[in-house]
Amino acid sequence: MRTRFLLLLALLAVIATAQAQFKPLHFGLKAGPNISWIRPNVDKYESDGGKLGAAWGFVTEINFSENHSLATGFNMLFNGGKLIFPYGTDTMLHRNYNLKFFEIPITLKMRTNRISGFYYFGQIGLGTAFNLGAKTEEAINDGEFGDKKRYKDIFFIRESLIIGAGAEYELPGGTRLGLSIIYNNGFTDILSGRNKFLDNEKEKGAPNFFGVEAFVLF
């Protein structure tokens, strides 16, 4: 009994010492621009270029060692992409998708020790996003885009792989300022419509984007 009690005291001492070495939780905000596109997964559909978007969100980092943490929170994503595809005899339709998603990321963040005043990190994980609304603009062949219209043929849930890297600087008192580059690779289709001019073939396309995020953690 005495041995077990001493072992328990030793374990509690180790945990207390580890907790004293780093802050267990960080909260913060992030925001930045991104460049997005849609990768078509059906014949005769092609990407028609990328578009500039933006994102902002809330950050929670749950630290389980000094340089390792579980990073989560939420992201508001404003992006989309452009596709071109047949839409009648000798007719090509250009469609510009404007998408809005609410994303919950879960990533593992791995940070270096301080190097010349900065910490460098990499992170990898998954994101689950929920469709909050979509609009499209359309043009026939090389014509001008029309007005934006609500678009319903977008799946409600989007899954993605998130990979990032960046650097952060810790101010006196523990506040961190940082900058990161994020690649968000969608691996589920978001398009749910059908093309009546291609034998009612189902549309398929996965969204992707590169983003730059500035963040502050408290």
N, C-alpha and C positions, 0 to 999 in steps of 0.2 A: 504494500500500500504506500509506504513511504517513497519507494523508488518511482512508482507511478506519479506521485504528487510532485516529485522533483523534476521528472520528465515533462509534466504538464507546465510547471513553472518555467522550465527552460524553453519550451515551445512558445509560450506566451511572450517570453522575453525576446525571442527571435522575431516574432510577428511584430511586436511593438517597435523593435529597432528598425525593421524594414519599413514600417509605416512612417517612421520619423524621417526616413531618407527621401521620401518623395510625397507629393500631394496626390491623394487617391483619386480626385476628380477635378476635371477642368471643364468649364462651360465657356461658350463663345459664339461669335457670329462670323459669317463668311459671305463673300459676294465676288462676282467676276463675270467676264464675258466668255463666250464659247463659240466654236464653229461646228455646226452640225450638218449631217447628211443622212439620207435613208438609203440603205443597201437593199436593192430589190432582189427577191428570191423567186422570180417567175420569169419565164421566157418572154422576150420582146419588151420587157420593161428595163429602162436604163436610168441611172442617176443623172440628173440634170444640173448637178452642182450643189454646193453647200450654201449655208446661210448663217448670218451672224445672229447669235442669241445671247442669253444671259441667265444667270442663276444666283440665288441667294439662299441662305439657310441658317439653321441653328446647329451648333456643334456640342456634343458631349463626348469627352474622353474619359474612359474608366481605366485607370492605370493599375496594372498588376505587377509591375516592376518599374524601376526608374526610367527605362527606355522602351518599354513595351506597353501598349494600351489597346483597348477595344474602342474604336471611334465610331460613333453613331450620331443620331440627331434627325434632322429632316432637311430636304432640299426642295425649293421651288424652282422648277426647270421651265424655261421658255425657249424653245428651239423648234426644230423641224427638219425640213429638207425639200428637195425638188425632184420630181420624176417626170419622165417623158415616155409615152407609150401609145400604141395604135388605138384610135377611137373612131373608126369608120374607114371607108375606102379612101386611100391616099390622104388620110388625116391623122395627124399626130397631136396628142393633147399634152400640154405642159401643165403640171399641177404643182403648186407651191403650198406645202403643208406648214401651218403655223400651230404648234402643239404646246399644251401646258400640262405638266405633270407634277404631282406631289410625290417625292421619293423618300424612302427610308433606307439609308445606306448602313451596312454593317461591315466594317473593315478592320483588319489588323494593322496597326501602325507600329513600325519599328524605327527607333531613333538612335543616332550615334551619340557618343559623348561630345562635349563641347569642343569645337575645332575653330580656333581663331575667333571666338566669340559667338559662333553660330552652331546650331544643331541641325543635322541633315537627316532626312527621314524618307522611308518608302512605305507605301501602304497598298494592301490588296484586299478585295472582298466582293460582296454582292450588293446589288441595289434592287429594291422592289418599288415600282412607281405606279401611281394610280392616275388615270386620265381625268383631268379636270375640265377639258374642253378643247376643241379643235376647230380651226377655220382653214379654208383653202381659197386660193386664187387660181384661175384657170385661163389658159390662152390656147387658141387653135393655131397649129403650125407656128409661124413666126409672128403672130399677132401680139397685141398688147394684152397684159393681164387685166381681167375684170375685177369687180369689187370682191372683197372678202366675204365669204359665206360660211355659215356654220356647217360643220361636216361631222356626220355621225358614224361613219364606217371606220372607227378606231377602237381597238380592243381596250377594255378597261384597265388591265394589268400589263405592265411591262417589266421584264426581268433583264438584268444586265450584270456584266463583270466590270468592276471598278479597279483601276490601277493608277497609282499616283506617286509623285515624288516631289520633294521641296525642301525648304529650309526655314528655320524659325530662330528668332532672337529673343532671349529672355531678359526682360527689364528688371530692375530692382523691385522686389516685392513679389515676383513670380509671374507677372503678366507676360504673355508671349505674343509676339507679332510675327506673322509668317506669310509665305507665298508658296503656292504649289501648282503643279501642272497635273491635270486629271485626264485620263482617257476612260470614257464610259462606253463600253461595247455592248449594245443590246443583242441578246441571243434569242429573243422571242419576237415573232411577227406582231406588228401593231395594226396592220391593214386588214380589214375584215370585209371589204367590198368585193364585188364581182364585175368583170368587164364583159358587157353584153356583146361587144364587137369581137371578142376572142372566145367564142363558144361558151360564154358565161364563166370563163375561167376565174378562179379565186385569186384576188390580189394578195401578194405577200411582200413584206419589207420590214427590215429591222433598223431602228434608229441608232446612230452613233454620234459621239461628239468629243472634241478636245476642248478642255476648258482651263482657264487660269483663274485661281482663287486667291484672294487676299483674305487673311483671317486674323482674329484676335481672340486669345484664350485667357480667361481669368482664373 
